[in-house]
């Protein structure tokens, strides 16, 4: 036999919505160039272009 609850189920607290603030470009860090990524990964720039052509390697925008 199952256990019966008495009364309504307790209400869950409503999650608060986070307010997104606008961020000015001056507060953002600089985006990496192809040369920056190549230096960071320790590969030639041409390798990054080959990876992009073959749809492998890190994603780029």
C-alpha positions in Angstrom: 0.0 0.0 0.0 1.3 3.5 -0.9 1.9 6.4 1.5 -0.7 9.2 1.2 0.4 12.8 1.4 -1.7 15.1 3.4 -2.2 18.6 2.0 -0.7 20.1 -1.2 2.8 19.6 -2.3 5.3 22.2 -1.0 6.1 24.9 -3.6 9.5 25.2 -5.0 11.1 28.6 -4.9 11.0 30.4 -8.2 14.5 30.8 -9.6 15.6 34.4 -9.9 16.4 35.6 -13.3 19.8 37.1 -13.8 19.8 40.5 -15.2 22.3 40.8 -18.1 24.3 44.0 -18.0 25.5 45.5 -21.2 29.3 45.2 -21.5 31.2 47.9 -23.2 33.9 46.8 -25.7 36.6 48.6 -23.6 36.0 46.1 -20.8 36.4 43.0 -23.0 39.8 41.4 -23.6 41.1 41.5 -27.1 40.1 38.7 -29.4 42.9 36.4 -30.5 44.3 36.6 -34.0 45.3 33.6 -36.0 48.9 34.3 -35.1 48.0 34.4 -31.3 46.3 31.0 -31.5 49.2 29.5 -33.5 51.7 30.8 -30.9 49.5 29.5 -28.0 49.2 26.0 -29.6 52.8 25.9 -30.8 51.8 25.2 -34.4 52.4 27.1 -37.7 49.6 29.4 -38.9 49.3 27.3 -42.0 48.3 24.3 -39.8 45.4 26.3 -38.4 44.2 27.1 -41.9 44.5 23.4 -42.9 42.6 22.4 -39.8 39.8 24.8 -40.7 39.7 23.5 -44.3 39.4 19.9 -43.0 36.9 20.9 -40.2 39.3 19.8 -37.4 41.2 21.6 -34.7 39.8 24.5 -32.5 36.7 26.3 -33.6 37.1 29.7 -35.0 34.8 32.6 -35.6 
